[in-house]
Each structure stands twice: as C-alpha cells, then as structure tokens.
Amino acid sequence: MAQYHVSARRIDSHGSEATTKEARIVLDTDVAGRLDAFNPAELLLAAVAACMIKGIERVTPTLKFSLRGVDVRLHGERQDSPPKMVSITYELVVDTDETDQRLALLHKNVRRYGTISNTVAAAVKLEGTISRKV
C-alpha cells in the first residue's frame, strides 16, 4: 500500500508552507488571501488536475496514445454554510491527432484510475469533458 507524507508549518499570519521529499510549496493561509500562493480550495483543484495529468502519463504508453500536450481547466463551487466544496467541473484539452473514440477511451481511463479524482468524486460532484486542442 502506498503512503504519502507532507508536513506544513505556519510562517506568519500571511502564509504557511508545505514540504514533501525535496519540494516546498507556499500556502495561502492569510485570512485576507494572497495572490502569490494557492489557497486550500485551489490546492484541492490543483491536486485533481495533477492526478488527471499523471493518469494520462500512466495510461498513454499502455494505450499507445499519442499526444503533444494536455491542459486541465477546473472550476470549483463552494457553499458557505456549512463551508464545503459542492461541485468540481473540469475540461481536459488534449493536443492529439487521435480519433474521437480514442480520446473518449483516454477520458474513461483517467476517470477510472485516478487516486485523487476517485477520492474527491466520492465526496463531491466531479464531472467534466475531454476535447481536442484546436
């Protein structure tokens, strides 16, 4: 069973940092917000995006799927009381010459095997589309 470890610490009232392995990320934990860091909701969306891109990297060799690039756009909806994310929508845009059927197969595999996306989808409405870059 895979295990993951992250440590986070408060720097000051304007921000914090999280570390894992040799990586560090600045966290927006300022009540007023800050433009140079991801807030917790944005981190969640970024984790879903990273999961989808990593899933694509994992399945493209197996599917012999040829692509030049992938963009993921996400939108999260948060309710105030109680505060929680209620839905996340995404758009996967793939730069490829593969057929529409192969693009749909890629999307199916990304949705089926994503650790983070499956975890999030169990708690929040997660839906989206895949399209070809034009």
N, C-alpha and C positions, 0 to 999 in steps of 0.2 A: 504494500500500500504506500503510495507516495505521500510525503509530508512536506510542508512548507513552513518557513519561519520568517517572520517580519518583526522588526522592533520599531517603535515610534516613540518620539520624545518631544515635549513642548520646548520650543526655543524661547518664545516670549509670547505676549498676548496677541501678536500678529501672525504667528505661524509655528509650525512644527516640522519635523522631518521623519521620514520612514526609511529604514535601511534593510537590505537583504543582500546576502553574498557581498559583492563589491559595489553594489548600486545604492544610490541615495535619491530620494525624491522629496521636494519641498511640498508641504501640505498647507492648504489654506484653511487654517483653524481660527482665523480672525473673525469675530462676530460681524464686523463691518464688511468682511470679504476683502480679497486682494486679487489683482489682475494677473500676477505672475506665478500663480500656483493653482493646482486643481483642488476644488472643494470636495467633500465626501461624495456628493451626488455625481460629480464629474469623474471622480476616480472609479465609481461603480460603472459608469458608462464606458470609460476607457478600458476597464477590465473586460467587459463584454466584447468590445472591439478587438482587443488583443487576443482574446480567446478565439474569436472568429478567424482572425488572420492566421493565428498559429494553427488552427484546424485546417485552414486552406493549405498551409505549408505542409501539413502532415499528410493530407489525402491526395494532393496533386500528383506525387510520384506513383502512388498506387493506381489512381485513375488514368495515369498518363495524360493528364490535363495540362495543356499548355497555356500559360498566361504571362503577361508582361508586368502586371501590377494589380493592386487591389486597393480600393478606398472604402472605408466604412463610415457612414454618417449615422449618428444616433440622436434620438430625442427622448428625453425622459419627462414624465409628468409626475409632479409631486403634489400630494394633498397636504393641507395644513393641520387638520385635526382628525385623528392623530397624525403626526407627521410621518409620511411614508411615501415611497415611490409606488404609483399605481399602474403605470404602464411605461414600457420602453418600446419604441419603434426604431427600426434600422433600415438602412439601404446599403446593400453590398454592391459596389460598382467594380466590375472586373474588366480589365483590359485584356481581351482574348479574341481569337478567331474561332473558338469552339462553337458548336451548334447550340441552339436554344435548349435542346434536350440534355446536352452535356452540362450546360450551365445550371439547369434545374437539378441534375444529379449532384453537382458540386454543392448546391444550396442544401439539398437533403442531407448530405454527409456532414456539412458544417453544423447543421441543427442537431443531428443525431449524436455526434461525438464530442460536443463542446462541454468540457467540465464546468466552466463558469457560466456559460449560457444556459446549460441544463439546470444548474443550481438556481440561477436567477429566475428562469422560466417557471420553476416550481413555486415561486413566491409572488411573482409579478407577471402581468400580461406582457409577453415578449413576442412581437411579430414584426415581420419585415419582408423585404423583397430583395431579389438579386437581379441585376441588369448588366448589360454590356456597356462599356465606355464607348461613347461616340466621338 
